């Protein structure tokens, strides 16, 4: 069924430096490049590495080449594959995201649409997948989420990485059929409700931003880079996990993910 790995998509903070590294340091062949992505050919002459600067790109994605995605969808019960969504048109064929019987997520791709041409670009990440925790974009349940938010009684900016968020997340996610929303998507649901003015006012945050030195604040600013203006995209992502780890390596006393988030929220204002 799985013929080979077709492409590996990696998120990078900036494309020029990443292109220089993969092309000039690692010696890989650059196939094409645009503002958000660059494709390189591996030494096997078939597999590509695609670098992307999309802030919503969740770390690494691996695409597996198959003969016919639609055929696998038709035989999904026999193959014990759970499709996150039905096959969708891609650059030169169809693709889909599936789960095997053990819960592993596979991104499948075929080359069944010959009319698209051999050079049709296909550098995009798999849309709306569950891969590595990427949100599935399930419909928001406004009334339920608002009720849970009121019960928890903690402001949205003060919720990430707390037991209170888990108290909200678990009952909310359980009310969705598979695929259930990941934590990152529930966080976005909350932000959407707040933006629309549908969240009740709960007063000030329970936990203030931690007191750190001006030097530590500058270190965190440098680690954030351009993401300082996109702070709401950070919670429950690999990017934030990496940020917490790198920041704490500069400190004698590490901060919890929640306190690092509170500090990020303060610096981003």
Residue pairs with C-beta under 8 A, 6 or more apart in sequence:
1 66
1 67
1 72
1 79
2 64
2 65
2 66
2 106
3 64
3 65
3 66
3 67
4 46
4 47
4 64
4 65
5 47
5 62
5 63
5 64
5 65
6 46
6 47
6 48
6 63
6 64
6 65
6 109
7 39
7 47
7 48
7 49
7 50
7 62
7 63
7 109
7 122
8 47
8 48
8 49
8 50
8 60
8 61
8 62
8 63
9 50
9 51
9 52
9 57
9 60
9 61
9 62
9 63
9 123
9 125
10 49
10 50
10 51
10 52
10 59
10 60
11 51
11 52
11 53
11 54
11 57
11 58
11 59
11 60
11 239
12 18
12 51
12 52
12 53
13 53
13 225
13 226
14 53
15 33
15 35
15 36
15 37
15 38
15 51
15 53
18 38
18 51
19 30
19 33
19 38
19 51
22 28
22 30
22 38
22 40
22 49
22 51
23 29
23 30
23 40
28 40
28 41
28 42
28 49
29 40
29 41
30 38
30 39
30 40
31 39
31 40
31 41
31 48
32 38
32 39
32 121
32 123
33 39
34 123
36 52
36 53
36 54
37 50
37 51
37 52
37 53
37 123
37 124
38 50
38 51
39 48
39 49
39 50
39 51
39 123
40 48
40 49
40 50
40 51
41 47
41 48
42 48
42 49
50 123
52 123
52 125
54 125
55 227
55 230
55 233
55 239
56 134
56 233
57 125
58 125
58 131
58 132
58 133
58 134
58 237
58 238
59 132
59 238
60 132
61 107
61 125
61 126
61 129
61 131
61 132
62 107
63 95
63 107
63 108
63 109
63 126
64 106
64 107
64 108
64 109
65 109
65 110
65 111
66 72
66 108
66 109
66 110
67 110
67 112
68 94
68 110
68 112
69 87
69 93
69 94
69 95
69 96
69 108
69 109
69 110
69 112
70 87
70 94
70 110
70 112
72 79
72 81
72 96
72 98
72 108
73 83
73 86
73 87
73 96
76 82
76 83
76 98
80 100
80 101
81 98
81 99
81 100
82 98
82 99
82 178
83 96
83 97
83 98
84 96
84 97
84 98
84 99
84 105
84 128
84 129
84 130
84 136
84 179
85 96
85 97
85 128
86 96
87 94
87 95
87 96
88 94
88 95
88 96
88 127
89 113
90 109
90 113
90 122
91 116
91 120
91 121
91 122
92 111
92 113
92 114
92 116
92 117
92 118
92 120
92 122
93 109
93 110
93 111
93 112
93 113
93 116
94 109
94 110
94 112
94 113
95 107
95 108
95 109
95 110
95 126
96 107
96 108
97 105
97 106
97 107
97 108
97 126
97 129
97 130
97 131
98 105
98 106
98 108
99 105
99 106
99 130
100 106
105 129
105 130
105 131
105 132
107 126
107 129
107 131
109 122
128 134
128 135
128 136
128 137
129 136
130 136
130 179
130 182
132 238
133 182
133 183
133 184
133 236
133 237
133 238
134 182
134 184
135 181
135 182
135 184
135 185
135 188
136 179
136 180
136 181
136 182
136 185
137 185
138 176
138 179
138 180
138 181
138 185
140 189
140 192
140 193
141 172
141 175
141 176
142 193
142 198
144 172
144 175
145 168
145 172
145 186
145 189
145 190
145 193
146 193
146 198
146 199
146 200
148 167
148 168
148 171
148 172
149 156
149 168
149 190
149 193
149 199
149 200
150 200
150 202
151 167
151 168
152 159
152 164
152 165
152 167
152 168
153 164
153 202
154 162
154 164
154 202
154 205
154 206
155 202
155 203
155 204
155 205
155 206
156 190
156 191
156 194
156 199
157 205
157 262
157 265
158 205
158 206
158 207
158 262
159 165
159 168
159 187
159 190
160 187
160 235
160 236
160 257
160 258
160 261
161 235
161 256
161 257
161 258
161 261
162 258
165 183
165 187
168 186
169 183
169 186
172 181
172 186
173 180
173 181
173 186
174 180
181 189
182 236
183 235
183 236
184 235
184 236
184 237
187 235
187 236
190 199
191 232
193 199
205 262
207 258
207 259
207 262
208 262
209 259
209 262
209 263
209 265
209 266
210 255
210 259
210 262
210 263
212 220
212 263
216 250
216 251
217 263
217 267
219 247
219 250
220 247
220 260
220 263
220 264
220 267
221 228
221 267
223 243
223 246
223 247
224 231
224 243
224 264
224 267
224 268
227 233
227 234
227 239
227 243
228 264
228 267
228 268
229 268
231 264
231 265
231 268
234 240
234 243
234 261
234 264
235 261
240 257
240 261
241 257
243 260
243 264
244 255
244 257
244 260
247 255
247 260
248 254
248 255
248 260
255 263
